[in-house]
Structure formats: structure tokens, C-alpha cells
Amino acid sequence: MFDWMKRTRRTANAGMRPAVSPPAAADGNTGEYHLLYKYLRDRYANRVVLTFGEIEDLLGFSLPEQARLQLAWWVGAVAVGLRSSQTNAWTLAGRTATVNLLAQSVIFERAVV
């Protein structure tokens, strides 16, 4: 069921954590989207593409209807400095989200620092 999550490239350093990890406080700001945060945080790829179904499998619950219909749900109020728990999930993981509502997929790209 979660085979897509288990696909990782084995390297000599498999199992080792990166030397720098996000602050522990970040975990508390992601609410029910914490598992998405952890998944995105732990990916080494600069670009991660997930379908809505894969996100729902990862979270263990369905995305709200607004997520399927409104771009605003994905952008939130980031422009005015306010963020929701879902936008915190990818921004605290150092990612930006680009949603394609027709394809029901999201591209999470590593934010340029």
C-alpha cells in the first residue's frame, strides 16, 4: 500500500541522519500535517512530486474539498505572513508547493535559501 514511500536509494550512508536537522519546534507547528512535514523533510531530492492520493495515504485521512478545488488552500495566507498547518508542513521542511488541480498532484521543491 505504501510502496511508493519505501522506494529509496541505498547508499553507504543509508540510515544516517543529516548533520543539520530542522528545529524541534517545527514539529509542533504542522498539526495534523506532521507526517507530510516529516516525509518532505527527510527527502534528499530537490523535487518531490506527490498525487493527492499519495498525500492522503501518507497522512491517513482525506484532504479537504477546498484542497481539490481552490489554489488558495495550497497558498494559504503566506503573502501576508500567516500560515496554516498545511503550509507549515512544507515550508518548515524547506519546500515550496506548486499544485496542479487538474492532475491532482503537487510538486514540492526545495526552497532556495
C-alpha positions in Angstrom: 0.0 0.0 0.0 2.8 2.4 0.8 5.3 1.0 -1.6 6.0 4.5 -3.1 7.2 5.6 0.3 9.6 2.8 0.7 11.4 3.4 -2.5 14.8 4.8 -1.5 18.2 4.6 -3.0 20.5 2.6 -0.8 23.9 4.2 -0.2 26.9 3.6 2.0 25.4 6.2 4.4 21.9 4.7 4.5 20.3 5.1 7.8 22.4 8.1 8.8 20.6 11.3 9.6 21.8 14.6 8.1 24.1 16.6 10.4 21.7 19.6 10.4 18.0 19.0 11.2 15.2 21.5 11.4 14.5 22.9 14.9 12.4 20.6 17.1 9.8 23.4 17.5 9.0 23.0 13.8 7.3 19.6 14.6 4.7 21.3 16.8 3.6 23.8 14.1 2.5 21.3 11.5 -0.6 19.9 13.3 -2.3 17.1 11.6 0.0 17.5 8.6 3.1 16.5 10.7 3.6 13.2 8.7 3.8 15.2 5.4 6.3 17.5 7.1 8.4 14.6 8.2 8.2 12.9 4.8 9.3 16.1 2.9 12.0 17.0 5.5 13.6 13.6 5.1 13.7 13.5 1.3 17.1 14.3 -0.2 15.6 15.0 -3.7 15.3 18.7 -4.6 11.9 17.9 -6.2 9.2 15.6 -4.8 6.0 15.0 -6.8 3.0 13.6 -4.9 -0.5 13.0 -6.0 -3.4 13.9 -3.8 -3.9 10.2 -3.2 -0.3 9.7 -2.1 -0.6 12.6 0.3 -3.8 11.2 1.7 -2.1 7.8 2.1 0.8 9.4 3.9 -1.5 11.5 6.2 -4.0 8.8 6.9 -7.0 11.0 6.1 -8.6 12.7 3.1 -7.6 16.2 2.0 -10.4 18.7 2.5 -12.6 19.5 -0.5 -11.0 23.0 -0.7 -7.6 21.4 -1.4 -9.1 19.8 -4.5 -10.9 22.9 -5.8 -9.0 26.0 -4.6 -5.4 27.1 -5.2 -5.8 29.4 -2.1 -5.8 26.3 0.1 -2.3 25.5 -1.0 -1.0 29.1 -0.9 -2.8 30.0 2.4 -2.1 33.5 3.7 1.7 33.2 3.2 1.7 36.5 1.3 0.6 38.4 4.5 2.7 36.4 6.9 0.1 34.0 8.1 0.4 30.2 7.6 -1.9 27.3 8.1 -0.7 23.9 9.4 -0.7 22.5 5.9 1.5 25.3 4.5 3.7 25.0 7.6 4.2 21.3 6.7 6.1 22.1 3.5 7.6 25.5 4.4 9.2 24.2 7.6 10.5 21.3 5.6 12.2 23.8 3.4 9.9 23.3 0.4 7.6 25.3 -1.8 4.4 23.8 -3.2 3.1 24.1 -6.8 -0.3 22.4 -7.2 -1.9 21.2 -10.4 -5.6 20.8 -9.5 -6.5 19.1 -12.8 -3.8 16.5 -12.4 -4.4 16.3 -8.6 -0.7 16.5 -7.9 1.7 18.7 -6.1 5.4 19.5 -6.8 7.3 20.2 -3.6 10.6 21.8 -4.5 13.4 22.7 -2.1 13.3 26.4 -1.3 16.3 28.4 -2.4 18.0 29.9 0.6 
